[in-house]
């Protein structure tokens, strides 16, 4: 059993192909770098995780939006 803290293991719904992952850290070269969350199905990102749990946030044909 792996004890690593990879993004997939820490994601919301990691057992699903299309999922919400994060937090991801922006590169240090980005001024005011922050963390963000990403929907792997429609590639939309937000610095607020709760945004990704709203159907209206996702692309129209996003599979994850159907589960919000």
C-alpha positions as semicolon CSV with decimal commas, in nm:
position;residue;x (nm);y (nm);z (nm)
1;X;0,000;0,000;0,000
2;X;0,133;0,341;-0,094
3;X;0,159;0,613;0,166
4;X;0,240;0,895;-0,075
5;X;0,033;1,210;-0,091
6;X;-0,010;1,234;-0,465
7;X;-0,275;1,462;-0,615
8;X;-0,488;1,165;-0,719
9;X;-0,490;1,022;-0,368
10;X;-0,588;1,354;-0,217
11;X;-0,847;1,446;-0,476
12;X;-1,219;1,461;-0,427
13;X;-1,356;1,145;-0,591
14;X;-1,012;1,005;-0,680
15;X;-1,166;0,676;-0,791
16;X;-1,334;0,844;-1,087
17;X;-1,173;0,906;-1,425
18;X;-1,294;1,265;-1,441
19;X;-1,250;1,431;-1,108
20;X;-1,169;1,742;-0,913
21;X;-0,804;1,754;-0,810
22;X;-0,604;1,981;-0,588
23;X;-0,483;2,173;-0,425
24;X;-0,224;2,246;-0,693
25;X;0,047;2,502;-0,624
26;X;0,134;2,764;-0,886
27;X;0,501;2,786;-0,978
28;X;0,716;3,016;-0,761
29;X;0,778;3,233;-1,068
30;X;0,413;3,347;-1,055
31;X;0,373;3,672;-0,863
32;X;0,141;3,615;-0,564
33;X;0,137;3,240;-0,633
34;X;-0,149;3,056;-0,470
35;X;-0,310;2,713;-0,470
36;X;-0,597;2,615;-0,697
37;X;-0,835;2,329;-0,772
38;X;-0,902;2,181;-1,117
39;X;-1,181;1,986;-1,280
40;X;-1,001;1,725;-1,487
41;X;-1,307;1,674;-1,709
42;X;-1,348;2,032;-1,834
43;X;-1,011;2,181;-1,726
44;X;-1,167;2,473;-1,539
45;X;-0,976;2,596;-1,235
46;X;-1,052;2,803;-0,927
47;X;-0,871;2,912;-0,613
48;X;-1,188;2,825;-0,419
49;X;-1,260;2,454;-0,398
50;X;-1,631;2,513;-0,336
51;X;-1,664;2,667;-0,685
52;X;-1,604;2,326;-0,838
53;X;-1,902;2,184;-0,649
54;X;-2,146;2,413;-0,833
55;X;-2,291;2,285;-1,159
56;X;-2,283;2,634;-1,316
57;X;-1,904;2,650;-1,276
58;X;-1,835;2,364;-1,519
59;X;-1,845;2,355;-1,898
60;X;-2,183;2,265;-2,045
61;X;-2,082;1,909;-2,140
62;X;-1,875;1,837;-1,826
63;X;-1,935;1,496;-1,668
64;X;-1,842;1,623;-1,322
65;X;-2,112;1,893;-1,334
66;X;-2,374;1,618;-1,349
67;X;-2,260;1,505;-1,002
68;X;-2,280;1,848;-0,837
